[in-house]
Amino acid sequence: MEFSERIKALPRYLFAELDSKKQALREQGVDLIDLSVGDPDLPTPQGVVWKMAEEVAVPENHHYPDYDGLLGFREAVSRWYGRRFGVALDPRSEVMALIGSKEGIAHLPLAFVDPGDYVLVPDPGYPVYRASTILAGGRPFPLPLKEERGFLPDLAAVPEDVARGAKVLFLNYPNNPTGAVASKDFFQEAVAFAKEFDVVLCHDAAYSELYFEVPPPSFLEVPGAKEVGVEFHSLSKTYRMTGWRIGFVVGNAEVLQGLGKVKSNVDSGLFNAIQRTGVWVLDADPEADEWRSILRRRRDILVEGLKGLGFDVRPPKATFYLWLRVPEGHTSASFAEKLLLDAGVVVTPGVGFGEHGEGYIRMTFTLREERLREAVERLRKL
């Protein structure tokens, strides 16, 4: 049996490889401290669970949902954007429900990218940007995220022939894996670039509510942003609902129409009970401040511990990720393997996020404080 060329072109999915190595060590009885995957350890807020139980019991929620999402959910998204960002959205044409933001991100290139078209992809970046481009037959063009630029891409450095042949530009701030935050000035530059070269700008803002200082902006706050693109969001990280698979995309109505044509052919929408629960979540904002406070304490424990070991660590202003340079003499993969085998600490090698992630590892702080302290102590013994 022969796989298609597009499947052969996909890079090996980083987290799947990590899972196999972790499983092998656990079967040997090794106590692993897993700082590799951004999945909150605390349960979903109890109020969300109670609301979901109530909605699951309603028979009308058991039928096929609308492809675009319940109007009530889209209206709740619109209200939330108005409160949080001061951005007005038409819930009927500028908001769409998603089965998690990853699903929408993965499907969008199918609506706009033809074989051979360029897609501008941050590097290092969330692997789905590159993978979805390949599955659509496009050509990923890496945008290096360098430390000296605050991990913001230099859009002026994109060759003109590539820019004119590009259909989609992916951005992600607050950023996974670097934890960087973008300013409105940068978003203005990105919107101007998208207008000049007729590129669909797709901003992944899944971490916008995991901030520790000033709340990060939405790119839709920039004048003209709705003319060129959309913003993806999710309830996963903000409300510890990663397994629920509920997200949304907002912005340019024509872009949403294109994405909707793809979705109507490949999925049947998002379970109505989850959407109605999502309405309550967006209006009630359960435990969001408390969750940020917990993550801030965890961040500080890990940052101070690593500084004490001699690492040059800059505390992230948002997300629950630390982006850390590896010691001299190591690659990102060799250092990650050393931590795994010699300390039982699991981290993600930066090269798994793209070639410009080489020389770094990513750590998450989604574990209890005592486990983070133990991880630092294990590293100290190395």
N, C-alpha and C positions, 0 to 999 in steps of 0.2 A: 504493500500500500504506500502510495507516494503522497507526501504533503505538498500543498501548493507552494509556489515560490514566495508568496507573501508571508506564509507561516515560517518558511525557512529563514526569511530575512529578519524575523523578530529576534531581538536579543533575549537571552535567557532571563526569565523573570526573577529578579533579585531575591524577593522575599520567599519564593518557592525553594530556591537553593538553600537559603538560611534555615528554612523550616526542616529540611531533610537532615542538615548537620546537627541542629538542635535536638531533633528526635533521636538520632543515633546516640548522642551523649546522654540524654535522659534515660534511654533504655539501659545504659551502663550505670545508672544511679547517680549521675553527676547533678549536683544542685546548681542550676544555672540562674543567674540574674540577668533577665532579658531586657536590655535597653535598646533593642533594635527596631521594634514596631510601634508606631504611634496609635496604640489602642488603649484608651483610658482604663485604669484598673478598677475605679470605683463604679458602682452600678448606676444605671439610669435613674434620675431622680424619681422618688416614689410616686409623686403626684402624676408624672407622665405614665407610669405603669398602671395606676388606678384609672386614669382617663382612657387608656388603651383597652383595658378590660371592659369598661363601660361600652366603648364603641364596637368592640368585637361582638358583643351580645345583640347589637342592632341588626336585624335581618337585612335591611336595605343596604347595608355596607358590604354584603356578601356578593353583590353582582359585579359585572365588569365595570371598571371605572372609566371616566372620560380620558381620552388620550392626553389632553392638555392639563388635566388635573381639575379637581373640584373648584368651582368659582369661589367658594368660601375659603379654601386654602390659599388661592391666588390673591384674594382680597387681604388675607392675614399677612402674606408676604409683602404686599403693597403698603400696608399699615406699618409693618416693621421697618421697611426701608425708609419710610417717611420719618419715623421717630429717630432711627439710628443715624441716617446719613443726610436727611433733608432732601431725599430724592423722590420725586413723584413718579409713580408707575401706573399705567393703565392695566388693571388686573386681567382684562379680557384679551389684550393683545401683546403685552410686554412682560408677562409672567408665565412660566410653564413649570409644572411639577416634574420632578425627576425621581428615578429609582436610585437615589444617591447621586451626588454630583459627578462621580466617576463615570457613571453610565452616560450622562449627557456629554461630558468631555470626550469620551471614546467615540460617540456617534457623530459628533459635529463635523469632523473632516469628511465623512461620507456625503454630507450635503453640499460641500463647497470645493472639494479637492478632486481634481482629475489626475490620472496617471501622469507622473512627471512634474506636477506642480510642486513648488517649494512650500514648506511650512516652517516657520521660524520658531525654534524650540529652545527654551532656556536650558543651559548645560553648566552645572548640574541641575537636574529638574526631576519632577515626578515622572516616572517611566511611562505613564499612560500617554503623555503628549507625543512622545516619539512612536510608541507602539500604534496608536490610533492613526498616525500619519502613514505608517507603513501599510496598515491594513486597508487604507483608502487608496493605496497606490502612489502616494505622494513621496516627496524627498525631504526628509528632515534636514534643516540647516541649523547647526548649533549656534546659539548666542551665548558666548562665554560669560559666566557670572564670576567676576574676579573680586578678590578681597579689597584691592585698592580702590575699587569703584563702589564699595558698599554692597557688592553682589547685585548690582543693577546692570543690565545689558547696555552696551554701547550701540544704540540703534544707528547712529551716524556711520558706524564702521561696516554696516551691512553693504556688500557690493550692490551697485545699482541694478545690475542685471538680475541678481537674486531677489532684490526687493520688488522689482517689477514682475517677476515670475512667481511671487508668493501669493498665496490665497488666504492664509491664516497666520496670525501671530499669537502665540500663547504667552501669557504672563501669569505670575503667581506671587502675590504679596498679601499678607506676610508669607514669607517664602519657606517652602519645604524643598531642600533640607537645611538651608543656611540660617533660617530664622530672621533674615533681613526684612526690613519694612520699607516700603516706597512712599515717597512724598507726592503731594498733588502736582508739584512741578514736574516730577518724572512722568506722571500720568498725562500731563499736558503734552509733553514731548511725544509720548507713545500715541496719543490721539492724533497729533499732527502727522506723525509718520504714517498711521493707518489711512488718514485722509489722502495724503500725497500719493500713496502707492495702491490705494483701493484694496486694502487688506482687512479681513475680518479680525478684529481684536477680541480675543477670548481671555478674560481675566478670571483666574481661579482664586476666589477669596474665602476659601473654606476655613481659614484660621483667623479671620478678622476679629473674632470676639475673644481670642486667647491672647490678650495683650496685658502688659504689666505697667505701662506708663500712659502715654497718650493713645486714645483709640485710633487705630489706623483708618485712613479714608477709603472710600469706595472710588473706583476709577470713574463711576458714573456721576460723581460730583463735578467732574470737569466739564465745562461747556462743550457741547458737540460730541460727547462720548457716545450718546445713544445713536448717533448717526453712523458710527463705525463698528459697534460691537456689543458684547453681552458680558455679563458677570455671572459666574457659577457660585453657588453657595450650598451649604449643607447644615443639617441639624446634628450631624455626627459628632463633631469635636466640641461644639459649644455646649451641648446638652448630654454628652456621653451616650449618644444613640448610634454608635457605629454599626451595630448589627441590624438596625431598623431599616436602613436603606431609604432615607427620605432626604431629598435635596430639591433645589430649584435653580432655574436660570432666568435672568431678567435682562431687559434692555431692548435692543433693536428688534422691532416686530418682524421684519423680513427675515432676519437670521433665525428667529424662533420658528417662523413658518417652515424654513428649510429643515431645521432640526426636527420639527414635528412630522414632516413627511417621512423622514427616516424612522422615527419612533413608531409611527402608526403601522409601519410594515414589519417591525421586528419585536415590538412588545405590546402589551395590552394595558399599560398604565399602572399607576401606583394604587395599592389596596386602599379603598376609601376609609377604612377604620384608622389607618396610619395617617392619612391626610387630615381627618377630623381631629385626631390627637395633635397633629402638627399645628392646627389652628390654635388650640389651647396653649401649646408650648410657646409659640411666637408671641402670643398676647400676654402670657404670664411670666415668661423669662425665668423659669425655675432654676434656682441655685447657681445662676451664672456668675454672680459676684463671688460667692463662696468658692466655686471651682477655680476661678482665677487666683484667689488668695492661696488656695492649696498649691496650685502650680507654681506660684511665685516663691513660696517657701521651699518647695522641692528644687526649683531652679537654683536658688541661692545655696542650698546644701551641696549640690553637685558642683556648682561653679567654684565655691570656696574650697571644697575638697580637692578638686583638680588643680587649682592654683597652688595649693599646698604641696602638690606633687611636682610642681615645676612647669605645668602646662600653661601656655598663653591662652587664656580663655576670656572671651568677651560675652558677657551675659546677654542673651537675646532679648529684644524688646517685645517679642510676641512669639507664638507657637509654643510647643513643648519639646523643642529640639535644640541640642547643642551641636555646633559644627566645629570640629576640633582638628587642628593640624596634627599629623602623626609625627613621632620622633624621627630624627635623621637616621637614615639607614633602613627605613621601612617604607614599603608601599602601603596603600590603604588596606589592601587585602592581607598582606603579611602581618600587619599590626592587629587587624581584626582577628585573624586566626590565632595569634599569640594570646590575645586576651581571652578568647574562647577556650583554648586548650590549657593554658597555664593558670587562668584565674576563674574560669567558669563565668565570665562576663560576656554577654552577647551584644555586639555593636554592629552597625552597618558600614561596610567599606564605601567610601565616597565614590569610587569609580563605578559603583552600581547605578549611580544617578547620571552618569555621563563621563566622558574622558576628562573634562575639566574638574571633576570631583576627585581626581587622583590627588593623593597627598593629604586627604582628610578622612575622618570618620564621622558618622552621625550617631549621637546618643539621644535617647528620649528620657524624659523624667516623668513617666507615667506609672511609677511604682511608689510604694509606701516609703516614707522618709527613712525608716530603719534599713530598708533594702538598699537605698541609695548610699547611705553611710557605709554599709557593708561592701558595696561595690567599690567605693573609694579605698577602703581598707585592703581589699584584695589586690587592687592595683598597686597600693603602697608596698605590698610584700613582693611584688615583682622587681 
